[in-house]
Amino acid sequence: MLTVGGAICVLSTLTRADAQEPALSPPVNHEVGRIEAVLAASDEGYRYRGYVMAWRSMRVVVAGSPDDSHAKGSNLDVVVYRSDVDGHKVLRFVPNSSLPDEEEVERDSGSSAEIIQATAPIEETVFAESDGYRFVGYFVTWHHQRVFVVDPRSAVQRGIGETINFRVLRTGRGTDQRLSFSM
């Protein structure tokens, strides 16, 4: 602080480098990406649909509702979450259309869930990073179907051919029976 002619002046230590630093993305925001491929799998009435999506010049995979009909080449509106999970900065993508209606969730009491352990070799890895937050996952073949296994902590990226253990989640609400895959 400096007094000049009776006026108090505050000096800033902002440097030119500080002024040019890009702003960080918010913890939750809506974005759009182009669908490059659609994944589909089913098992005992449970269904999975995933979208390989171009996002900020990177590839990510977004799990969607099995009833969604988005096609390759179309745009997908997603909500991007940036959060800290067990000391890891994680990116998570959710289709904007699949966010649950709070009233519908409160009325529905017929939900079920089952977790099955599975093992498969990694066929392909997907990695994206933004503002220090990471998205990591793997393409594997499960029950003769190509699916995507997300690493919810976005831990260290594993290599092609490495065998991973993962969870197959079977969840259901009424006729909406879904599969999802997670480390």
C-alpha positions in Angstrom: 0.0 0.0 0.0 1.2 3.5 -0.9 -0.1 6.9 0.0 0.2 9.5 -2.8 -1.2 13.0 -2.2 -3.5 11.7 0.6 -4.9 8.9 -1.6 -4.2 5.3 -0.7 -3.0 3.3 -3.7 -2.8 -0.5 -3.8 0.0 -2.0 -5.8 -0.6 -5.3 -7.6 2.0 -8.0 -8.0 0.3 -9.4 -11.1 2.8 -10.2 -13.8 2.4 -10.3 -17.5 2.7 -14.2 -17.3 -0.1 -14.3 -14.7 -2.4 -12.2 -16.9 -1.9 -14.5 -19.9 -2.6 -17.8 -18.0 -5.7 -19.4 -19.4 -8.8 -19.6 -17.1 -9.6 -23.1 -15.7 -12.8 -24.8 -16.7 -15.6 -24.9 -14.1 -16.2 -28.1 -12.0 -19.4 -28.8 -14.0 -20.2 -27.6 -17.5 -22.2 -28.5 -20.6 -20.3 -29.3 -23.8 -20.9 -30.9 -27.1 -18.8 -33.6 -28.9 -19.1 -35.5 -32.2 -19.9 -39.2 -31.9 -17.2 -41.3 -33.7 -18.6 -44.8 -32.9 -21.5 -46.4 -31.0 -20.9 -49.4 -28.7 -23.7 -51.8 -27.8 -23.8 -55.0 -25.7 -26.4 -57.1 -23.9 -26.5 -59.9 -21.4 -29.5 -61.6 -19.9 -31.8 -58.7 -20.7 -29.4 -56.0 -19.5 -28.1 -53.6 -22.1 -25.1 -51.3 -22.6 -24.7 -48.4 -25.0 -21.6 -46.2 -25.2 -20.5 -43.4 -27.4 -16.9 -42.9 -28.5 -16.8 -39.1 -28.8 -14.4 -36.5 -30.0 -14.0 -33.9 -27.2 -11.5 -31.0 -27.4 -9.4 -32.8 -30.0 -9.3 -35.9 -27.7 -11.4 -39.1 -27.6 -13.6 -40.0 -24.6 -16.3 -42.7 -24.1 -19.6 -41.7 -22.7 -22.0 -44.3 -21.4 -25.6 -43.6 -22.4 -29.1 -45.0 -22.0 -29.6 -48.2 -23.9 -32.7 -46.6 -25.4 -30.9 -43.6 -26.8 -30.6 -43.5 -30.5 -27.7 -41.3 -31.2 -25.8 -42.2 -34.3 -22.2 -42.0 -35.5 -21.5 -38.5 -36.8 -24.2 -36.8 -34.7 -23.4 -34.4 -31.9 -23.8 -35.4 -28.2 -24.6 -32.9 -25.5 -22.8 -33.9 -22.3 -22.2 -32.7 -18.8 -18.5 -32.7 -17.9 -17.7 -33.1 -14.2 -14.2 -32.3 -12.8 -13.7 -33.7 -9.3 -11.2 -35.1 -6.9 -11.5 -38.8 -6.1 -9.1 -40.3 -3.6 -6.4 -37.7 -4.5 -6.9 -38.1 -8.3 -8.3 -35.3 -10.4 -11.0 -37.0 -12.5 -13.0 -36.1 -15.6 -16.4 -37.7 -15.9 -18.8 -37.4 -18.9 -22.6 -37.9 -18.7 -25.0 -37.4 -21.6 -27.2 -34.4 -20.8 -30.3 -36.4 -21.8 -29.7 -39.2 -19.2 -29.6 -37.1 -16.1 -32.4 -38.6 -13.8 -35.6 -36.7 -13.1 -35.6 -36.3 -9.2 -39.4 -36.9 -9.0 -39.1 -40.1 -11.1 -36.3 -41.4 -8.8 -38.3 -40.7 -5.6 -41.4 -42.5 -6.9 -39.5 -45.5 -8.2 -39.0 -48.2 -5.5 -38.4 -51.2 -7.8 -34.7 -50.8 -8.5 -32.1 -53.6 -8.4 -28.4 -53.9 -8.7 -25.9 -56.8 -9.1 -22.1 -56.7 -9.4 -20.1 -59.4 -11.3 -16.3 -59.6 -11.4 -14.7 -60.0 -14.8 -11.2 -60.2 -16.4 -10.1 -59.3 -19.9 -7.0 -58.1 -21.7 -6.9 -54.5 -22.8 -7.4 -54.0 -26.5 -7.1 -50.2 -26.6 -6.7 -47.4 -24.1 -8.4 -44.0 -24.0 -6.8 -41.1 -22.2 -7.9 -37.4 -22.1 -6.7 -34.6 -19.9 -8.0 -31.0 -19.2 -6.7 -28.6 -16.6 -4.9 -31.4 -14.8 -8.1 -33.6 -14.7 -7.9 -37.0 -16.4 -10.2 -39.5 -18.0 -8.8 -43.1 -18.4 -10.5 -46.2 -19.7 -10.0 -49.4 -21.7 -11.7 -51.2 -24.5 -12.0 -55.0 -23.8 -14.0 -57.9 -25.1 -16.5 -59.2 -22.6 -18.9 -62.1 -23.6 -17.7 -61.7 -27.2 -18.8 -58.0 -27.2 -16.5 -54.9 -27.3 -17.2 -52.7 -24.3 -15.5 -49.9 -22.5 -14.3 -50.1 -18.9 -13.8 -46.8 -17.2 -11.3 -46.2 -14.5 -13.3 -44.0 -12.0 -10.1 -42.8 -10.3 -8.3 -42.2 -13.7 -5.2 -43.8 -12.1 -2.1 -44.7 -14.0 -2.8 -45.7 -17.6 -2.3 -49.4 -18.3 -0.9 -50.9 -21.5 -2.5 -52.8 -24.4 -2.4 -56.6 -23.7 -2.4 -56.1 -20.0 -5.1 -58.1 -18.2 -7.4 -56.1 -16.0 -10.0 -57.0 -13.4 -13.2 -55.0 -13.6 -16.8 -54.9 -12.4 -19.8 -55.5 -14.5 -22.7 -53.6 -12.9 -26.3 -54.8 -13.7 -28.7 -52.1 -12.6 -32.4 -51.8 -13.2 -35.5 -49.7 -12.7 -38.6 -51.1 -14.2 -37.9 -52.0 -17.8 -34.7 -50.0 -17.9 -32.1 -52.7 -17.4 -28.5 -51.4 -17.8 -25.0 -52.8 -17.9 -22.0 -50.7 -17.0 -18.3 -51.5 -16.7 -15.8 -50.1 -14.2 -12.4 -50.8 -12.7 
